[in-house]
Amino acid sequence: MAVIDIIPGVKIYQHEDYSVLFGCPPEIIKHLMLRQIPFPDLIIIPDKLHHAGTLQNSTEFPLYYFLFIMGNFQKGRKLNIGGKKNQVRNNRKLLQLSLLGPSVKEYNQIGASRYYRGLYKESRHLAIKDATGQEISIDGFVEFSFFKDSELNLTLNERDCCVKHLDHNVYEVNGARIDINFTEIQPLAYDLKASYTPQFPARFGVDVLGGGSGFTPGKPCSALLLNYNSDYMLIDCPPYLVAALNARGIACQQVKSIFLSHIHDDHCNMFPLLQFNQKIQFLGTREIFWMALYKLALQTDLSMDDLYSFFDFVELMPYQENDYYGMQIIPHYTVHSIPTVGATFRMRSSGKEHSVVFVGDNKSLDDIRQMQTDGIVSAEKLEQIQNLYHEPYDLLFPDGGKGILHGDPKDSIESSAEKVVFMHLENLPPEFDATFSLARAGKRYGVIEDQYDSSQAMTVKTIQILQNHFPGISDRWTAAMMSEIRLQNYNSGDVIMKQGEENKGVIFIILTGQCSVMFHDGQHLRELAVKEAGEIVGEMAAVNQQSERSASIVAQTPVTLCAMNERTWYNFLIAEDRIQPTQQMWQIRSELEKHEPFSSFADFVNDKIARVARRREVHPGEIIIRQGGHDSQFYIIVEGNFKVEHGSILVKELVAGDLFGEHASLTHRIRNSTISATSPGIILEIHHDDIEKIVSTTPVFNFYIQELMRKRELELARL
């Protein structure tokens, strides 16, 4: 018997007759494959569902590996999944949805579409059947169990097994204690081979984030980053998205939208988007959006209504041109086990039309033709899919994964596309080696690419950032500052500013990538903050008229900066009376940053809060909120102690970093408790209109507030 550490937050208990996996983050199967660790007989879903932007309950690909790669389905064996009752029930619904697709009832919830009957029919045809031809439900593949009185008892490989739940994320099996609490960032199974040099986004083109599958241990999963008008659109969302972006020198702030093909876990790992600093647009068909949010709801315990607030949904009509900021998007349906879409993306330049086609996960053409013969796929749909493989495009990204649910490289042998780049494929068959290419992380394909366009685009980005930081900035001051700018590129690891060096009369706006703010106190070097695209560095020295740099700035990824004249910058702040508001904002931000959750938020988020907050001193005994009141201000404690009372019951005590008043501010309810100071203190008061705007546009803060409100509701329910 042994307990094996896999990665932080994941351990395997190995008995001579069975094994148990504790913790299940995305791609855990790749770690097991690389280390040649036998697959577990039981997966325990941990208490903590997410950590550092990563979900810990991703059981989908472990199930597929257990059933189909290991052949356990043919042997009649089921995978065991256990945990708390609610989490296990949610996991069952999730696996049912991702394996079998929406039910008729769920399609009716989504709405009406002439395509849904066909999608449902295809899913039923492709669903796994038993010996009598009956479709197998999720309970035919998985044995779901949950803790009763902190114990889970079941039989594994004809041996009795008892898992005890001792504490939060702490378990015991046969006397062995398994603690999967952790604070570190979980490592990837593969090397992303990070870029060292910065790149501008092209006017129209593609960066490859990954091209493997959920079973390709040494490679990231399939995902692309479409460059359009020098912005970025995700095409599918791979596991460990932030690491994949940073490896390419791209900050999350630079991603403006996502097009999602389907919800299988190697394409739809969207939890990191809930941790973004800025809301993005979700482009897709209605059923894909619904399925993606339903999956997130089951993974996070948030409601569907809560999750709708995290995205701006742009519904795309299948087989129609949908205009999106000068780019046309024409979605199409593929043939897959669950509803799946691909799309053609078109832009014009110099009178010529350019196109990029992302086919999406799709069965081979031979299989689809047979399904059309059998009356499962319509002749119209077959023709539409065949045309994708024959019409001329600049770039074609087909599914070459083979097997029962993926495409065959030979389908593209007669393609008229200038470049064919396969997704979902580890190695090309020898006969296609000099004909096609593979999508590999770090590859870049330019379609409309012009250096002058890129420089102009960066100039436009600079103006947008100035307007975001300084609403109402005058055209004349914008022109004055922009007339002196210069673009500067830095490799990852380069020092941009050095602590203690003489101020060289420039400030920087970050246009691409991320930088670290580093401070040395004479003994230790520590990171004070991470700045990313859209933020300004060096501005404190300008405002405070310092002659030396107070900290170092180091490129964390490849970065592109816009250098601006410090004197002109300072004169602008004086002329528009922005010095005092800027200094007040910094003071409030510095107070916020001393406490969680604000110490983990980016400056971009804390700046939003600090700009609208009113700093207020309070005295012991002072009542801030009275139960039953109709006021709706929102509060953050930066200093002091406070108590929460519901009627005559002391509910809890609050300290620096805690928030209160969120229910009345965000749901317009009457005050449900009285909150008063028990010591001298300082609070930040924010008007409900301002906090609503911040929450509605800042996913990472929205997510924190949603979890806080759910926790508070449970506290009140217990009363």
C-alpha positions in Angstrom: 0.0 0.0 0.0 1.3 3.4 -0.9 0.2 7.1 -1.4 1.7 8.6 -4.6 2.0 12.4 -5.1 1.1 13.1 -8.7 1.0 16.9 -8.7 0.0 19.4 -6.0 -3.6 18.7 -5.1 -3.6 15.2 -6.6 -2.7 11.9 -4.9 -3.3 8.2 -5.6 -3.8 5.6 -2.9 -2.5 2.3 -4.2 -3.7 -1.0 -2.7 -2.6 -4.3 -4.1 -6.0 -4.9 -5.5 -7.3 -1.3 -6.3 -6.3 2.3 -6.4 -8.1 5.6 -5.6 -7.4 9.0 -7.2 -8.0 12.1 -5.0 -8.3 15.3 -7.0 -9.1 15.5 -10.7 -7.8 18.7 -12.5 -7.8 19.0 -16.3 -5.4 16.7 -18.1 -4.6 14.6 -15.1 -4.8 11.6 -17.4 -1.7 13.0 -19.2 0.3 13.0 -16.0 -0.7 9.4 -15.3 0.2 8.4 -18.9 3.6 10.0 -18.8 4.5 8.5 -15.4 3.0 5.1 -16.4 0.9 5.0 -13.3 -2.0 2.5 -13.4 -5.4 4.1 -13.9 -7.4 4.3 -10.7 -10.6 2.3 -10.0 -12.2 5.2 -8.0 -12.0 9.0 -8.4 -12.8 11.2 -5.4 -14.1 14.6 -6.3 -12.4 17.0 -3.8 -14.2 19.5 -1.6 -12.5 22.5 -3.2 -13.8 22.7 -6.8 -11.3 25.1 -8.1 -7.9 26.6 -7.2 -5.8 29.3 -8.9 -8.1 29.4 -12.0 -8.1 25.6 -12.4 -11.1 23.2 -11.8 -10.4 20.2 -9.7 -13.4 18.0 -10.8 -12.6 17.3 -14.5 -13.6 13.7 -14.7 -14.6 13.6 -18.4 -11.4 12.5 -20.1 -10.5 10.0 -17.3 -13.8 8.4 -17.9 -13.2 8.2 -21.7 -9.7 6.8 -21.1 -11.1 4.2 -18.7 -13.9 3.1 -21.0 -12.4 3.3 -24.5 -8.6 3.5 -24.4 -8.3 0.8 -21.7 -11.2 -1.2 -23.1 -13.1 -1.4 -19.9 -16.4 -0.8 -21.6 -16.0 -3.9 -23.6 -15.2 -5.8 -20.4 -18.4 -4.5 -18.8 -16.6 -2.5 -16.1 -17.7 0.8 -14.7 -15.6 3.7 -13.4 -16.4 4.6 -9.8 -16.8 8.3 -8.9 -17.4 9.5 -5.4 -17.6 12.6 -3.3 -20.1 14.9 -1.6 -23.7 14.2 -2.7 -24.3 17.5 -4.5 -21.0 17.4 -6.3 -21.5 13.8 -7.4 -25.0 14.6 -8.7 -23.7 17.6 -10.7 -20.9 15.4 -12.0 -23.3 12.8 -13.2 -25.4 15.5 -15.1 -22.2 16.9 -16.6 -20.9 13.5 -17.9 -24.4 12.7 -19.2 -24.4 16.0 -21.2 -20.9 15.8 -22.5 -21.1 12.1 -23.5 -24.6 12.0 -24.9 -25.6 15.6 -25.7 -28.8 17.4 -24.7 -32.1 15.6 -24.1 -35.3 16.6 -25.9 -36.4 18.4 -22.7 -33.1 20.3 -22.7 -33.4 21.2 -26.4 -36.8 22.6 -25.6 -35.3 24.7 -22.8 -32.7 26.1 -25.3 -35.3 27.2 -27.8 -36.5 26.5 -31.3 -34.3 25.7 -34.3 -34.8 23.7 -37.4 -31.4 22.1 -36.8 -32.1 20.6 -33.4 -34.1 17.5 -34.6 -31.2 16.5 -36.8 -28.5 17.1 -34.1 -30.5 15.0 -31.7 -31.0 12.2 -34.3 -27.2 12.2 -35.0 -26.3 12.0 -31.3 -28.7 9.1 -30.8 -27.2 7.3 -33.7 -23.7 7.7 -32.4 -24.5 7.0 -28.8 -23.2 3.7 -27.4 -25.7 0.9 -27.4 -26.0 -2.3 -25.5 -26.3 -5.8 -27.0 -30.0 -5.3 -27.6 -29.5 -2.0 -29.4 -30.7 0.2 -26.5 -28.8 3.4 -25.8 -26.8 3.2 -22.6 -27.3 6.1 -20.1 -24.4 7.5 -18.0 -25.2 5.1 -15.2 -24.2 2.3 -17.6 -20.7 3.6 -17.6 -20.2 5.1 -14.1 -21.0 4.0 -10.6 -21.7 7.2 -8.6 -21.3 7.1 -4.8 -21.3 9.8 -2.1 -20.2 10.1 1.5 -22.7 9.1 4.1 -21.8 10.1 7.7 -18.3 11.0 6.3 -17.8 7.5 4.9 -17.9 6.0 1.4 -18.1 2.2 1.3 -18.0 0.3 -1.9 -16.4 -2.8 -3.6 -13.5 -2.3 -5.9 -12.2 -5.4 -7.8 -14.1 -7.6 -5.4 -12.4 -6.1 -2.4 -14.2 -3.9 0.2 -13.0 -0.3 0.2 -13.8 2.4 2.8 -12.8 6.1 2.2 -13.3 8.3 5.2 -13.8 12.1 4.9 -11.8 13.5 7.8 -11.7 17.2 7.0 -11.7 19.7 4.1 -9.8 17.9 1.3 -8.5 15.4 3.9 -9.3 11.7 3.6 -8.3 8.3 5.0 -8.1 4.8 3.4 -7.0 1.8 5.4 -5.3 4.0 7.9 -3.4 6.0 5.3 -4.1 9.8 5.6 -4.5 11.6 2.2 -4.3 15.4 2.4 -4.8 17.2 -1.0 -4.9 20.8 0.2 -2.3 22.8 -1.7 -1.3 26.4 -2.4 1.0 25.9 -5.4 0.2 26.3 -9.1 -0.4 22.9 -10.7 2.2 22.1 -13.4 1.3 21.1 -16.9 2.2 17.7 -18.2 4.0 19.1 -21.2 6.4 21.9 -22.1 4.7 24.8 -24.0 8.1 26.0 -25.4 7.4 29.6 -24.5 8.3 32.3 -27.1 11.1 34.8 -26.2 10.4 37.5 -28.7 7.2 39.7 -28.9 4.9 39.6 -31.9 2.2 42.0 -33.0 -1.3 40.5 -33.7 -1.8 40.3 -37.4 -4.7 42.1 -39.1 -6.0 38.6 -40.1 -4.3 35.3 -39.2 -4.0 32.5 -36.7 -1.7 31.6 -33.7 -1.8 28.0 -32.7 -2.2 27.4 -29.0 -2.3 23.6 -29.4 -3.2 20.8 -31.7 -3.3 17.6 -29.7 -6.1 15.7 -28.1 -7.0 14.9 -24.5 -5.0 11.7 -24.8 -1.8 13.2 -26.3 0.4 13.3 -23.2 3.2 15.5 -24.5 1.1 18.2 -26.2 -1.5 20.8 -25.4 -5.1 20.3 -26.6 -6.4 21.8 -29.8 -7.1 25.5 -29.7 -6.4 28.5 -32.0 -6.2 32.2 -31.5 -7.7 34.1 -34.4 -6.1 37.5 -35.2 -8.6 40.0 -36.5 -8.2 43.7 -36.8 -5.2 43.2 -34.4 -7.5 41.8 -31.7 -7.6 38.2 -30.6 -10.5 35.7 -30.6 -10.2 32.3 -29.0 -11.3 29.4 -31.1 -12.0 26.9 -28.4 -10.7 27.1 -24.8 -7.9 24.6 -23.9 -7.0 23.5 -20.4 -4.5 25.9 -18.7 -5.5 28.7 -21.0 -3.5 31.4 -19.2 -0.3 29.4 -19.4 -0.9 28.8 -23.1 -1.5 32.5 -23.8 1.5 33.6 -21.7 3.7 31.2 -23.6 2.9 33.1 -26.7 3.5 36.5 -25.0 -0.2 37.3 -25.0 -2.0 38.7 -21.9 -5.6 37.7 -21.1 -6.6 41.4 -21.5 -5.8 41.1 -25.3 -8.4 38.4 -25.8 -11.7 40.0 -26.7 -13.9 37.1 -27.7 -14.3 33.3 -27.9 -15.9 31.1 -30.6 -16.6 27.7 -29.1 -17.1 24.6 -31.2 -18.4 22.2 -28.5 -18.2 21.3 -24.8 -15.8 18.3 -24.7 -13.2 19.0 -22.1 -10.2 19.2 -24.5 -12.0 22.1 -26.2 -14.1 23.7 -23.5 -12.2 24.4 -20.3 -13.8 27.8 -19.8 -13.3 28.3 -16.1 -10.3 30.6 -16.6 -12.6 33.0 -18.4 -14.4 33.6 -15.1 -11.1 34.8 -13.7 -10.4 37.4 -16.5 -10.2 41.0 -15.6 -12.4 42.1 -18.4 -15.6 40.5 -19.8 -15.3 39.0 -23.3 -17.9 38.2 -25.9 -19.1 34.7 -26.5 -19.7 34.0 -30.2 -21.7 30.9 -31.1 -24.9 29.2 -31.8 -27.5 29.3 -29.0 -27.3 25.6 -28.0 -23.4 25.7 -27.7 -23.7 28.8 -25.5 -26.3 27.1 -23.3 -24.3 23.8 -23.1 -21.1 25.7 -22.2 -22.8 27.6 -19.4 -24.6 24.5 -18.1 -21.3 22.7 -18.0 -19.8 25.6 -16.0 -22.8 25.7 -13.6 -22.3 22.0 -12.9 -18.6 22.4 -12.4 -18.7 25.5 -10.1 -22.1 25.3 -8.3 -23.0 28.7 -9.8 -26.4 29.1 -11.3 -27.1 29.6 -15.0 -28.5 33.0 -14.2 -25.2 34.0 -12.5 -23.1 32.7 -15.3 -25.0 34.7 -18.0 -23.6 37.8 -16.4 -20.0 36.8 -17.2 -20.3 37.0 -21.0 -21.7 39.2 -23.7 -23.4 36.7 -26.0 -23.4 37.2 -29.7 -25.6 34.7 -31.3 -24.4 33.4 -34.7 -26.9 32.1 -37.3 -25.8 28.8 -38.8 -24.9 28.9 -42.5 -25.4 32.7 -42.7 -22.9 35.5 -42.9 -22.7 37.1 -39.5 -20.8 40.5 -39.6 -18.5 41.0 -36.7 -16.5 44.2 -36.8 -15.8 44.0 -40.5 -15.2 40.2 -40.4 -17.8 37.7 -41.6 -18.4 34.5 -39.7 -20.3 31.7 -41.3 -20.9 28.8 -38.8 -21.7 25.3 -39.9 -22.6 22.1 -38.0 -20.4 19.0 -38.1 -21.2 15.4 -37.4 -20.0 14.5 -33.9 -21.3 12.7 -30.8 -22.7 16.0 -29.4 -23.7 19.3 -31.1 -20.5 20.7 -32.6 -19.9 23.7 -34.9 -17.1 25.0 -37.0 -16.9 28.3 -39.0 -15.5 30.1 -41.9 -14.0 33.5 -41.1 -13.7 36.0 -43.9 -12.1 39.4 -44.3 -11.4 41.7 -47.3 -8.2 43.5 -48.1 -7.2 45.5 -51.2 -10.3 44.2 -52.9 -9.5 40.5 -52.3 -11.4 38.2 -50.0 -9.4 36.1 -47.5 -10.8 33.2 -45.5 -9.8 30.9 -42.6 -11.9 27.7 -42.1 -12.0 25.9 -38.8 -13.8 22.7 -39.5 -14.4 21.5 -35.9 -14.5 18.0 -34.6 -16.0 15.9 -37.4 -16.4 12.3 -38.4 -14.7 11.2 -41.6 -16.4 11.9 -44.9 -16.8 8.1 -45.5 -18.7 7.8 -42.2 -20.8 10.8 -42.9 -21.7 9.5 -46.4 -22.8 6.2 -44.8 -24.9 8.1 -42.3 -26.5 10.0 -45.1 -27.3 6.7 -46.9 -28.8 5.4 -43.6 -31.0 8.5 -43.4 -29.3 9.9 -40.3 -27.6 12.9 -42.0 -29.4 15.0 -44.6 -28.0 15.3 -48.1 -27.9 19.1 -47.6 -25.6 18.7 -44.6 -23.3 16.2 -46.3 -22.9 18.6 -49.3 -22.1 21.5 -46.9 -19.5 19.5 -45.1 -17.9 18.2 -48.3 -17.6 21.7 -49.7 -15.4 22.6 -46.7 -12.8 20.2 -48.0 -12.9 21.3 -51.7 -13.4 25.1 -51.9 -10.4 27.4 -52.0 -9.4 29.1 -48.7 -6.2 30.7 -47.4 -6.2 28.4 -44.4 -8.1 25.2 -43.6 -7.9 23.6 -40.1 -9.6 20.2 -40.4 -10.0 17.5 -37.8 -7.5 14.7 -38.5 -7.9 12.7 -35.3 -9.2 9.5 -37.0 -11.0 6.9 -34.9 -14.8 6.6 -34.6 -15.5 10.2 -33.9 -12.9 12.2 -35.8 -11.8 13.0 -39.4 -9.4 11.3 -41.7 -6.5 13.2 -43.3 -7.4 11.7 -46.7 -10.6 13.8 -46.6 -8.4 16.8 -47.4 -6.3 15.3 -50.2 -8.3 17.3 -52.9 -8.5 20.5 -50.9 -8.0 23.7 -52.8 -6.9 25.6 -49.7 -3.4 27.2 -49.8 -2.5 25.6 -46.5 -4.1 22.6 -44.7 -3.2 22.4 -41.0 -4.5 19.4 -39.1 -6.0 19.5 -35.5 -6.4 16.6 -33.2 -3.5 14.7 -34.7 -0.2 13.7 -33.1 1.6 12.6 -36.2 0.8 12.8 -39.9 0.7 9.5 -41.8 3.8 9.2 -44.0 1.8 9.5 -47.2 0.7 13.0 -46.2 4.0 14.2 -44.6 5.0 16.5 -47.5 1.4 17.5 -48.3 -0.1 18.9 -45.1 1.0 20.4 -41.8 0.2 19.8 -38.1 -1.1 22.4 -35.7 1.6 22.8 -33.0 1.7 25.3 -30.2 3.6 28.4 -31.2 3.0 28.2 -35.0 1.7 31.3 -36.6 -0.1 31.7 -39.9 -0.5 35.2 -41.4 -3.3 35.8 -43.9 -3.4 39.6 -44.1 -0.2 40.7 -42.5 1.4 44.1 -43.0 4.0 45.8 -40.7 2.5 49.2 -41.3 -0.9 47.8 -40.3 0.6 46.4 -37.1 2.2 49.7 -36.1 -1.0 51.6 -36.9 -2.9 49.1 -34.8 -0.6 49.5 -31.9 -1.2 53.3 -32.1 -4.9 52.8 -32.0 -4.5 50.4 -29.0 -2.5 53.2 -27.2 -5.3 55.7 -27.7 -7.9 53.2 -26.5 -5.9 52.5 -23.3 -5.6 56.2 -22.7 -9.3 56.7 -23.0 -10.0 53.8 -20.7 -7.7 55.1 -18.0 -8.7 58.8 -18.4 -12.4 59.0 -19.5 -13.0 62.3 -21.2 -9.4 63.0 -22.1 -9.3 65.8 -24.6 -8.4 65.3 -28.3 -5.7 67.9 -28.1 -3.9 66.2 -25.2 -4.3 62.8 -26.9 -2.7 64.2 -30.0 0.1 65.8 -28.0 1.1 62.6 -26.3 0.7 60.4 -29.4 3.0 62.7 -31.4 6.0 61.6 -29.3 5.4 57.9 -28.9 7.7 55.1 -29.9 7.1 51.3 -29.8 9.7 49.2 -28.0 9.9 45.4 -27.9 11.4 43.3 -25.0 12.2 39.6 -24.8 10.9 37.6 -21.8 13.2 38.2 -18.9 14.5 41.6 -20.1 14.8 44.4 -17.6 12.7 47.4 -18.7 13.4 49.7 -15.7 15.9 49.2 -12.9 15.2 50.1 -9.3 17.4 53.1 -8.2 18.4 54.2 -11.7 17.8 57.7 -12.9 14.5 58.5 -14.3 15.0 58.7 -18.1 11.9 60.8 -18.8 9.6 58.1 -20.2 6.5 56.2 -19.0 5.3 53.0 -20.7 1.9 51.7 -21.8 1.9 47.9 -22.1 0.4 46.9 -25.4 1.1 43.1 -25.4 2.2 40.6 -22.8 2.9 40.9 -19.0 5.5 42.6 -16.8 6.5 42.0 -13.2 7.1 44.9 -10.7 10.1 43.8 -8.6 11.4 45.4 -5.4 14.6 44.7 -3.5 14.6 45.7 0.1 18.3 45.3 0.6 18.0 41.6 1.5 15.3 40.0 -0.6 13.8 40.5 -4.0 10.1 40.2 -4.3 7.3 40.7 -6.8 5.0 43.5 -5.9 2.6 43.2 -8.8 2.0 41.9 -12.3 1.1 44.4 -15.0 -0.4 43.3 -18.3 -1.5 44.7 -21.6 -3.7 47.8 -21.1 -1.8 49.0 -18.0 0.7 51.8 -17.4 4.1 51.5 -15.8 6.4 54.3 -14.5 3.6 56.8 -14.0 4.1 57.0 -10.2 7.6 58.5 -10.7 6.1 61.1 -13.2 3.2 62.1 -10.9 5.4 62.3 -7.7 8.3 63.9 -9.6 10.8 61.3 -8.5 14.3 61.4 -9.9 14.9 57.6 -9.3 12.9 54.5 -10.1 11.4 53.0 -6.9 11.1 49.5 -8.4 12.3 47.4 -11.3 10.1 46.4 -14.2 10.9 43.0 -15.8 9.3 41.4 -18.9 7.5 38.3 -17.6 6.6 37.3 -21.2 7.7 38.9 -24.5 6.2 42.4 -24.4 5.6 45.4 -26.6 5.5 48.8 -24.9 4.6 52.3 -26.0 7.1 54.8 -24.6 5.6 58.2 -23.9 7.3 61.5 -22.9 7.0 61.9 -19.2 7.0 65.7 -19.2 4.1 65.8 -21.6 2.3 63.2 -19.5 2.8 65.2 -16.4 1.6 68.5 -18.1 -1.5 66.6 -19.3 -2.3 65.5 -15.7 -1.8 69.1 -14.4 -3.8 70.7 -17.2 -6.8 68.4 -16.7 -6.6 68.5 -12.9 -5.9 64.7 -12.6 -3.0 64.7 -10.2 -5.0 64.6 -6.9 -7.6 62.0 -8.2 -4.7 59.9 -9.4 -2.9 60.1 -6.1 -6.1 59.3 -4.1 -6.7 56.3 -6.3 -3.1 55.0 -5.6 -3.6 55.5 -1.8 -6.9 53.5 -1.8 -5.4 50.9 -4.1 -2.4 50.5 -1.8 -4.8 49.9 1.1 -6.8 47.4 -0.8 -3.7 45.5 -1.9 -2.8 44.6 1.7 -5.7 42.2 2.0 -7.2 39.2 0.2 -8.9 39.0 -2.3 -7.5 42.3 -3.5 -3.9 41.3 -3.1 -4.5 38.6 -5.8 -6.4 41.0 -8.1 -4.5 42.8 -10.9 -4.0 46.6 -10.6 -6.5 46.9 -13.5 -9.3 45.5 -11.1 -8.2 47.4 -8.0 -7.9 50.6 -10.0 -11.6 50.3 -11.0 -12.6 50.0 -7.4 -10.3 52.7 -6.1 -11.5 55.3 -8.7 -15.1 55.2 -7.4 -14.6 54.5 -3.7 -15.1 57.1 -1.0 -12.7 56.6 2.0 -14.5 57.0 5.3 -13.3 56.8 9.0 -15.7 55.1 11.5 -15.8 55.0 15.3 -16.5 52.1 17.8 -20.3 51.5 18.0 -21.1 53.3 14.8 -23.8 51.5 12.8 -22.9 51.3 9.1 -25.9 49.2 8.0 -29.2 48.7 9.9 -31.3 45.6 9.4 -34.4 46.3 7.4 -32.9 49.5 5.8 -33.4 50.4 2.2 -30.1 52.0 1.5 -27.9 50.2 -1.1 -24.3 51.3 -0.6 -21.5 48.7 -0.9 -18.6 48.6 1.6 -15.0 47.3 1.9 -13.1 47.2 5.2 -9.5 48.4 4.9 -8.9 48.8 8.7 -10.7 47.9 11.9 -13.2 45.3 13.3 -16.9 45.0 12.7 -19.7 42.7 13.8 -22.7 41.4 11.9 -26.0 40.9 13.8 -29.2 39.3 12.6 -31.8 40.4 15.1 -30.2 39.7 18.4 -27.9 37.0 17.1 -24.2 37.7 16.5 -23.6 36.1 13.1 -19.9 36.8 12.6 -17.1 39.3 12.9 -15.6 41.1 9.9 -12.0 42.3 9.5 -9.8 44.2 7.0 -10.3 42.9 3.5 -13.9 41.8 4.1 -16.8 43.1 2.0 -20.4 43.8 3.1 -23.6 45.2 1.8 -23.4 43.2 -1.4 -27.0 41.8 -1.3 -28.7 45.2 -1.2 -26.3 46.8 -3.7 -26.5 44.0 -6.3 -29.9 42.4 -5.8 -31.8 45.4 -4.5 -33.0 43.7 -1.4 -33.6 45.3 2.0 -30.7 45.0 4.5 -30.8 41.5 6.2 -28.4 42.3 9.0 -27.0 45.1 11.2 -23.3 45.9 10.8 -21.5 48.1 13.3 -17.9 49.0 14.1 -16.3 47.4 17.2 -13.1 49.4 16.9 -11.8 52.5 15.1 -11.7 51.7 11.4 -11.6 52.8 7.8 -14.1 51.6 5.2 -14.5 52.3 1.5 -18.0 53.2 0.5 -19.1 52.6 -3.1 -22.4 53.7 -4.7 -24.5 50.8 -5.9 -24.5 52.0 -9.5 -20.7 52.0 -9.5 -20.3 48.5 -7.9 -22.9 47.1 -10.3 -20.9 48.4 -13.3 -17.6 47.0 -11.9 -19.1 43.6 -11.2 -20.9 43.4 -14.6 -17.6 44.1 -16.5 -15.0 42.4 -14.3 -15.4 38.6 -14.3 -12.8 37.9 -11.6 -14.5 40.2 -9.2 -17.9 39.0 -10.2 -16.9 35.4 -9.5 -15.6 36.4 -6.0 -18.9 38.3 -5.3 -21.1 35.4 -6.5 -19.3 32.9 -4.2 -19.4 35.4 -1.3 -23.2 35.9 -1.7 -23.8 32.2 -1.8 -21.7 31.7 1.4 -23.7 34.5 3.1 -27.0 33.0 2.1 -25.9 29.7 3.6 -25.0 31.5 6.8 -28.4 33.2 7.0 -30.1 29.9 6.2 -28.4 28.2 9.2 -29.8 31.0 11.4 
